[in-house]
Amino acid sequence: MPVTVTHYEYDADGRMVRSIAATESRFTKAEVALLLMSRRSERERDENGFLWSEVTDPENKDAFTGPENPTVNFATKNLLDRQQAYYKKHDKPNSPVNRNGHTWRVVKKPIQ
């Protein structure tokens, strides 16, 4: 969305003699190009950050590895644990809680 910028001109006594309104782009052409390039780059990569051409190449079938144990995202763990406890408490036999519209969030506790 363009931005309108107004420039004011004043005479020697400080009175405004003219105002000029100009419409300017919110982003430069270089910024737009960089954004588009980054979006294309994101689509070319899988959830692990590898190129789709690499992860789907049969020659790379055994090329990937990782740690034996998962990395724990403690914010996500907290959220999922609270969801599980809530629904376990409130779901009734043959009448589960309608989950439509439920949103959950995590906040970091203040450092004591």
Contacts in CASP RR format, 6 or more apart in sequence:
PFRMAT RR
TARGET T0000
AUTHOR 0000-0000-0000
METHOD contacts of the structure
MODEL  1
MPVTVTHYEYDADGRMVRSIAATESRFTKAEVALLLMSRRSERERDENGF
LWSEVTDPENKDAFTGPENPTVNFATKNLLDRQQAYYKKHDKPNSPVNRN
GHTWRVVKKPIQ
1 26 0 8 1.000
2 23 0 8 1.000
2 24 0 8 1.000
2 25 0 8 1.000
2 26 0 8 1.000
3 23 0 8 1.000
3 24 0 8 1.000
3 25 0 8 1.000
3 26 0 8 1.000
4 21 0 8 1.000
4 22 0 8 1.000
4 23 0 8 1.000
4 24 0 8 1.000
5 21 0 8 1.000
5 22 0 8 1.000
5 23 0 8 1.000
5 24 0 8 1.000
6 19 0 8 1.000
6 20 0 8 1.000
6 21 0 8 1.000
6 22 0 8 1.000
7 19 0 8 1.000
7 20 0 8 1.000
7 21 0 8 1.000
7 22 0 8 1.000
8 16 0 8 1.000
8 18 0 8 1.000
8 19 0 8 1.000
9 16 0 8 1.000
9 17 0 8 1.000
9 18 0 8 1.000
9 19 0 8 1.000
9 20 0 8 1.000
10 16 0 8 1.000
10 17 0 8 1.000
11 17 0 8 1.000
27 35 0 8 1.000
44 51 0 8 1.000
44 52 0 8 1.000
44 53 0 8 1.000
45 51 0 8 1.000
45 52 0 8 1.000
46 52 0 8 1.000
46 55 0 8 1.000
48 55 0 8 1.000
50 64 0 8 1.000
54 60 0 8 1.000
54 63 0 8 1.000
55 64 0 8 1.000
75 106 0 8 1.000
75 108 0 8 1.000
76 106 0 8 1.000
78 106 0 8 1.000
79 104 0 8 1.000
79 105 0 8 1.000
79 106 0 8 1.000
82 104 0 8 1.000
83 104 0 8 1.000
86 97 0 8 1.000
87 96 0 8 1.000
87 97 0 8 1.000
87 99 0 8 1.000
90 97 0 8 1.000
91 97 0 8 1.000
END
